[in-house]
Amino acid sequence: MKIGLVCMLKGRGMKKGFTGIKALEKLSQVEIDKKACEAALYNIDYTLECLKWVKNHGQGMFRVSSSLIPYNEFWNWKNFDSILEKLKILKKFAKDNNIRLIMHPDQFTVLNSENNEVVHNSIKILNHHYEISELLGVEDIIIHVGSSKGDYKERFIKNTKLLNKKLKAKILLENCHSVGIEDVIEICEKTGIRPCLDFHHDRIKPSSQSFENYIEKILNLSKNKVPLAHISSPAGDEKNSYKSHSEYISTEDLIKFRKYFDLFDVEIEAKGKEKAVKKVVDFFKKI
């Protein structure tokens, strides 16, 4: 059982180096390179700090931020030896301490969009994550189905054929607010992609049967790898902030889903970050 910290520590974010694309576009390439490189080096050092926290608290899993290399499309970051050397340090630290690294591109990754430009940009985003994953030894890149309009499953299946085969082998498909785990499994069976189960999303968008009925299929589709799951508790009731993540995972949810921690490596999606992870670990120590 691995319990995952997501992206950062409580109260501290990644650096981007710029206030936005408009500010970036006013700079020379030399200025962009300088500011972006400084931010990237900070982010890598900060990620190592997060990995040390994971090591010291025995959780064994960490989601690498998609902002690790900021504004990657505006500069050739792979030409900076200082960045590549620090990424090697991250990779070695994770490997030496048996830390499973995950990546999860943002909501702009919509592989099955009806807009071809969005699909093209989504593939560019995924290719960037693949480049980072190769340098860090990341084997898991989680995405959502994306659009749930029209023949969305067929579009997703078709567009996976546009992906590099090695990239595709790293992708996991997660159920979300609009696409249930039943449909995710159907897509995974037709594409060879591994599924990722989000317990809270399943409450928001349940399938025709309880998610428990799909566990065996999820295990079979995980290709002898430990499957991944996400756990979060709602910030409010069904009328207010129900879809949002709360500060911590509720005791009720830990009791409800506790047996699945033996089957899955579980990422803790909570605003409390490492404090939320520690509460989960303390829960399991007590029982």
ABEGO torsion letter per residue (X at the ends): XBBBBBGBBBGBBBBAGBAEAAAAAABBAAAAAAAAAAAAAAAAAAAAAAAAAAAAAGAGBBBBBAAABBGAAABBAAABAAAAAAAAAAAAAAAAAGBBBBBBBBAABBAABABAAAAAAAAAAAAAAAAAAAAAGBABBBBBAEBABEBAAAAAAAAAAABBAAAAAABBBBBBAABBAAAAAAAAAAAGBBBBBBAAAAAABBBABBAAAAAAAAAAAAGGBBBBBBBBBBABBAABGAABBBABBBAAAAAAAAAAAAABBBBBBBAAEAAAAAAAAAAAAAX
